[in-house]
Amino acid sequence: MKNIGFILLTALLILVTGCSMGGVALCMPKGQVKANEAYFSQLEEEYIQKVREVLDEAGLTNAGVMLTHVREADGSRIYTLSIHHKRYFNLETGEQQMILQSLEECAFEADDCCFIQNFS
């Protein structure tokens, strides 16, 4: 009997917490959230295309490219660009630096965005 009451209370608290978190996490109308996500999605696609062009020009064709992001509580985004190409580490340090600089120049300029490049 005690266990059933405890389970029902726990389920109720989880339900209330889950419903309230959705409203707090978004903090803006759904239409604006979708528009914001579509805007960043477009920027991300263009960024990846530019990255691939830079890598192709540097001779790193068919590189594995992955872009991930973390959205902080204040709305800022931290992007991590992971690039996999075994030939990168065979390049001279100067060539590696030129590629990194070119990749930094590709990054889109949006408020509160930070970019990190990672080669493996």
Buried (B, 14 or more C-beta within 10 A) or exposed (E): EEEEEEEEEEEEEEEEEEEEEEEEEEEEEEEEEEEEEEEBEEBBEEBBEBBBEBBEEBEBEEBEBEBEBEEEEEEEBBBBBBBEBEEBEEBEEEEBEBBEEBBEEBBBEEEEBEBEBEBE
